[in-house]
Structure formats: structure tokens, C-alpha cells
Amino acid sequence: MGGKIIRLFLLLILLLGSTGGPAIPGDTPLIELPYELRPFSDMTADYDSSARNTEGDPYFLVSGQESVHPGNMAILGISSLNNYFASGDAGFLEDAETVAENLRENSVMVNGARLFYYDFAFNLHDGPDVMTPPWYSCYAQGLALAFFSRLYEFTGDAGHLETASQIYASFLLKKGESDIWITSVENNETWFEEYPLENPSHVLNGMIAGIFGLYEYFLNTHDPGVAELLGKAISTIKNHAYDYRRPGELSYYCLGHRVVVGVEYHQTHIKYFDLLCLITGDAFFQKAVDDFQDDLNAWLDEFYESDSACFVSSLFAERTTHGF
């Protein structure tokens, strides 16, 4: 209880001291958080220990093959910036510049929008839906947008802001209007898709990662158009957050397949709702945090009292649902 009171007090301070900026629908201000409270600021992937190819560039293995993985590459870049923020060591900034070059080299331009591609096939939940390379994702786009926005923030290099603007343009590529897209509009609701399929699956963490990327871009541009798009996406999450909920149980990964996540992924949902609360000051998201946390507590209580093998199996179930 004490922790919740402290957190609510902090939120009040942020609301009173926030410069705000354009309001999103419902007259909710976008709160400009300090760096250490912003999304992704706790990422700590180790650049120095990442695998390297013959050119010395970091890469990622997928099914034993060196692969282009923009989501993980952006995480590496954000982690380098977090380390730079914490230490002031310019070496971390150099690492981030290397990541930026890698991301640009593994991207395509579509109608002025920069998209980062995955070069391997991915089978969703071992079912019939398969992402065929090259494919694109709001998850990678959101992480990359956050990364380049922050890189501009730290360096003042206009080239990084230009790249961020190109990534932002990818969120304007809509299903039905572009062959390559990451945004769909259904019943006047805006969705960012981690897996842009004919029948979108509405992955929760991927959608919110896209929102967080737009938020970082907004902090550096204060563009009312960005705030408007953010507002539409946040409103969609408010309308559907509880569709992912299973009272007393772990939540759904997406609405299309309704695959149940493991503990760590459920905790990610809670964390993301918490960050949405900080960004917007909207008590709805605090309630979502509390309700999803209650579900986790109930689930843990039940499984601590049952077969430990089932418990351990469920803990790692997110490995079968983890996205890119």
C-alpha cells in the first residue's frame, strides 16, 4: 500500500510540473517524463557481449542462422544510450552510432517511410499464420523510432531526427492503402500491428511498443499530428485493454489467436499499462495495473499450491508466444 501511495504522489508531481504539450482525445495531456522514467529506459542489453560477424558488426542468430533482427538491434541501441545516460562514457554513444548505421543499412524506403525488415520466416504460435521475409512490424518500428529519437536527443545530429521522421511516416502506412503497412483502422479505431497480416492479431505488447516509439518522437518534435495519432492509439488500448484479461489467470498475448502468455509476459503487460498511466496521467491505466496484478497474484497463489512442474512449465510458456 505504501508503494502505491508514493507512486500516486509522484504521478501528481509529474502532472503539476508537466509542460504537457498537445492534448490527446479526451483532453488528456501527454506528460513529458524524465529520461529515467520513460519507456525502455531500463533496457540493459550488453553491446560488448553480442555476437559479431566477420566485419565486427553485431548480429543475431535465428534457428542457427545469422539474421537481420531489427527489434533486437534497436534494443541494443537503446541499451547503449541508457548506459551512456547513466555513465557519461562516450564509448556507449559510439556503440549506439554503430547500431544506427546497421539499422539504416537493413531498411527500405516506401513512400518516404523507412521500414526495418526481418529476413527470416516466423510461424505465429506454430499455427497457420506465417510471416514470410521480408516482413515488417510495429514492434521493431516503435523500438527504432524511440532509439533514433533519443540518439538525436543526445547528439543533436539532424540526420538522426530525419531518420526518426522517416520511421514515424511508417505509422501512416495503412492496411488497404499501402502494400506494406503496420497500421490498420477498424471501426474507427487505430491499431499498430506487430504482425501485419490480412487478419490482424492485435498483439498487445507490440501495439504499445509502437505507442512508446511515437511518444519518444513527440518529445523531440512536439508535433500535434504525432499527438493526435498517439491519442487515437491510446484510446484503442483503453477500449480493448480488458479484452486481453482473464480474471484470476494470465492474460492473452493477442486478440486474434488468444494464446495465453507466461508470467514474464503478463508482467510486461502490467509494466506497459503502468507506463501508459505515467505518460497520460489517466487513472484507467492504474486500474488496469491493479487488476492485472491481482490476476497474477491469484494465479501464482494457485500454482504454488499445485504441481510444481506445471508451475515451472507455465513460467516459461512465454517462450512459445514471444514476438519480434
N, C-alpha and C positions, 0 to 999 in steps of 0.2 A: 504493500500500500504506500509506504514511504517513497519508493522509487517512482511510483506513478504520480504522486503529488509533486515531486521535484521536476519530473518531466513536463507536467502541465504548467508549472511555474516558468520553466524555460521557454515553453511554447508561447506563453503570454508575453514574455520579454521580447521574443522574436517578433510577435505581432505588433507590439507597441513601437519597436525600434526599426521595423522593416521599412525600406524605401518603397516596397510594394511593386510599383510598375503597373502595366496594364492589367485590368481585371479580366478573369476568365468568366464564362457564362455563369450567372448567379451572383455577379459582383464579388466573387472571391478573389482576393489579391494573390499574386504569385510572390511568395516570401523569398527574399534573397538570403539564403543561408550562408553562414561562414563555411569556408572550404572543408573544415574537418567534420561538418555535419551533413555535407552534401552526399548524394548518391554516389556509390562506387569509391568513396574516399577511404574505405577500409581494405581495398584490394591490395594484396601483397605478393603477387606472382613474382618469382625471382628471375630477373633477366639473365643474370650471370650463369645460372644453372640450367637454362633452357638448351635444348638440343640445337646443334649448329650444322649447316650444310658445308660443302667444300669452300664456299665463298665466305664462310664465317657468319652467315645470317641465321637468326633463329627460325626454327620450323617446328611443325607438329606432326606426330605420327598418327595416322588413322588406319586401322587394320594393317599395321606394319609398313605403311607407305608414307613417304614424305608428302604432306598435303598442305594446300592453302586453306587456312582456318582463320578467317578474319575476326571472328568473335574472340578467340583466344589471343590473337595477335593484339587486338585492341586492349584486352585486359592486361597484357604485358606492358603496353604503353602507358595505360592509366596507372598501373602499379609503379612504374618508373617515375611518373610525375608525383605520385603520393610520397615516394621515397625522397624525391627532390624537395618537396614541400617540407617534409619533416627534418631533413638534414642540411639542406642548402648545398649539398655536394653536386657540383656541375656535371660529374660523370653520369648521374642519373638522367640529367637533361639530354646529354649526348645519346644515351640509350634510347630515350623517347624519340629523338630525331631519327635514329636508325629505324625504329618501328614505323614512324610516319612514312619514311621512304618505302619500306616494304609494303605497307598498305596501299600506297598510291600505285606502286608497280603492279599490284594484283587487284586492279579495279577496272571498271569500264565506265564510259560516259554514255548516258542515254538521255537525250533531250535536255542537256545541261545538268543532269543529275549524275553524281558519282555513286556507283554501287560496287560493293565488295563481294566477290563471288567465292563460293565453296566449290572445290574441284573434285569432290567425291560424292558418290551416291549415299543417300541416307534413308533408311527404312523406318518410318514412324511407327514405333511400338511393335515392330515386327509384323505389321499388318499390310494391307494392300496399297497404302499410300507411300510412294517412294519419291524422294526429291532427287531429280536427275541433274547432274552437273552440266553447265554451271547453274547454280541456283543462288538465290539471294534471300535475305532475312532481315526483318526489322530489328531482331536481336543484335546482329552484327552492326547494322546501320546505326542503332542507338548508341552502342558502345563506342563506335568510331566517331560519331558526332560529339559525344562527350569528350573523347580523347583529343580531337583536333581543336575543340573549343577551349579546352584547358591548356593545350600546348600554345595556342595563341595568347591566352591569358598570361602565361609565364614568360613568353618570349617577345610578344608584340609583333611577331612576324606576320605581315599581312597575307603571305602565302598560305599560312595555316588557317586563317579566317576564311580565305577564299575556298579552301578545301571543305571547311565546315559548311559553308553556304551551299556548296555543291551537294554535300551529303543531305543537308536539310531539304534540298529540292527533291531528293528521292522519296521523301514522305508525301510529296504532292503527286506521285505517280500512282494512279488509282486503278483498281480492278475494273475492267471494261473500257478503260480509256487508253491503256498502255499495255503492250505485250509483256513488258517487265514492270512489276508493281510490288509494293509492300503494304499499301493502304487499301482497305475496302470500306465501302459505305453501305450499310444495311439498315433499312428503316430509319434513315436519317441519323444513324449512329456511326461514328468513325472508329474503325479498328485498324491497328497495326498488326501485321501477320508475321509471326516467326517462320511459318511455312506457308508461303503464298500459293495455295492450291485452289483448284476450281471450287472445292467446297472448303472454305477456310475453317480452321480448327479453333481459332481464338485461344492461343496459348497465353496464360495469364502473365507469367514472368517475362515472356518475350514482349508482349504488349507494353508492360510497364517499363521495361528497359528502353523501349522506344521513347516513351514519355520522358524518362530521365535524360536521354540524349537531347531532346528538344529543350528541356529545362536548362541544361548547361549552355546550349546555344543561345537561348533567350537571355541568360545572364550577361552574355558578351555583346548582345545586339539590341536588346530591349525593343525588338520588332513586334508591333501589335499583331501582325499576321501570325507570328510564331505563337504568341499568347493565345490567339483565337484557336489555332489548331490544338494547342495543349488543352485548352478548355473543353473542346469537343471530345478529345480522347479521355480526359479525366472524367467527364460526365458519363461516358460509356462505361468506364470502370465502376463508377458509382451505381449505375443501373444494373450491373451484372455481377458485382463482387460476390454476392451471396449465392449466385448460381454455381460457384466453384466450391461452396461449402457443403460439408457432410457433417451435420451436428454430432459431436461426440466422436468423430472419426477424422482421419486425414483427408485433405482436400483433393479436388480434381486438378490435374495438370492442364487440361484444356476442356473446352465445351464440346468440341467435335467428336472426340473419342472417349472422353470421360474416364481416362486412365487415372488411377489413384496414385498419388505421389508417396514418396517415403518421408521420413521425419525431416531430413535436412531440407528437402524441397518445400515442405509445409512451412518450415521456419523461414525460408526465403519469402514465401507469400506474406507472412506476418511482418517481416522486416520491410518489405516493399510497401505494404499498407502504412506502416509507421512513417516511412519517408514521405509518402503522399500526404500524410497528416502534417508533417513539418513543412512541406512545400506550400500547402494550401491553407493550413490552419483549420481545416474542415473536421469537425467532431465526428462526422460519419466514419472517417478512416480510423479514428481512435477506437470507435465501437467495433469496427472490423478487426482491429488488432486484438482487442479483448476477447471477442467471440472466437476467433481462430485460435488464440492461445488457450482458451478454455477447452476447445476441441482437442488440442494437442495434449493438454494435461489429462483429460479424460481417457484418451487413447493410451497414453503412457501408463496411467494407473491400471488400466485393464490388462495390458500386456506384461507389465512387471509381475502381475499375479498369475499369468498364464505360462504357456510353454515358452521357455527362453529361446528355443530355436526359432519359433515363429517371430519372436521379438527381434532377434538379430536379423532374420530374413527381411522383415519389414523395414528395419533401419536402413538397409541398403537397397531397397526397392527403387529408389530414385535413379539408380544407375541404368535401369531399363527405360526410364522416361526422360532422361536428361537430353535437353535440346542443344542446339548450336546457335 
